[in-house]
Amino acid sequence: MRFAPRPPEEPEINLISLVDVVFMLLIFFMVTTTFVRSSHLKLSLPQAQPAPVAQASEAIEVAVDADGRYYIDGRPLRDRSALTLERGLRQVGGDAPERPLVIRADARASHQAVVTVMDVAARSGYAHLSIATVPAR
């Protein structure tokens, strides 16, 4: 009995088991992943006690009214430009802005007006900046 020689079998990779493993990993990651919406976060913000402020006579006060007009130490500026505000701060504070700067903004003042004051103060070199508020009722 003579058997006919069989041709050698080509090695092959069985992809069925590989696909099964990939699907199992996919299911595992889908089940264990949590999706959190940031709008549903409940934050507990820190509370602060009022700190003693430097003497009011030495602090420079920049006020912003509801219409976005600026006042430095109670004196109104001629326009609402950042350049005028910067010149006014230089005139009051001089070239050495070591004095603290207090921003008193009306609650209805635009956010942009307050940010402009903060930006001009930073460019002018004021390092001690605070925003005046009233206690909540």
Secondary structure, 3 states (H helix, E strand, C coil): CCCCCCCCCCCCCCHHHHHHHHHHHHHHHHHHCCCCCHHHCCCCCCCCCCCCCCCCCCCEEEEECCCCCEEECCEECCCCCHHHHHHHHHHHHCCCCCCCEEEEECCCCCHHHHHHHHHHHHHHCCCCEEECCCCCC
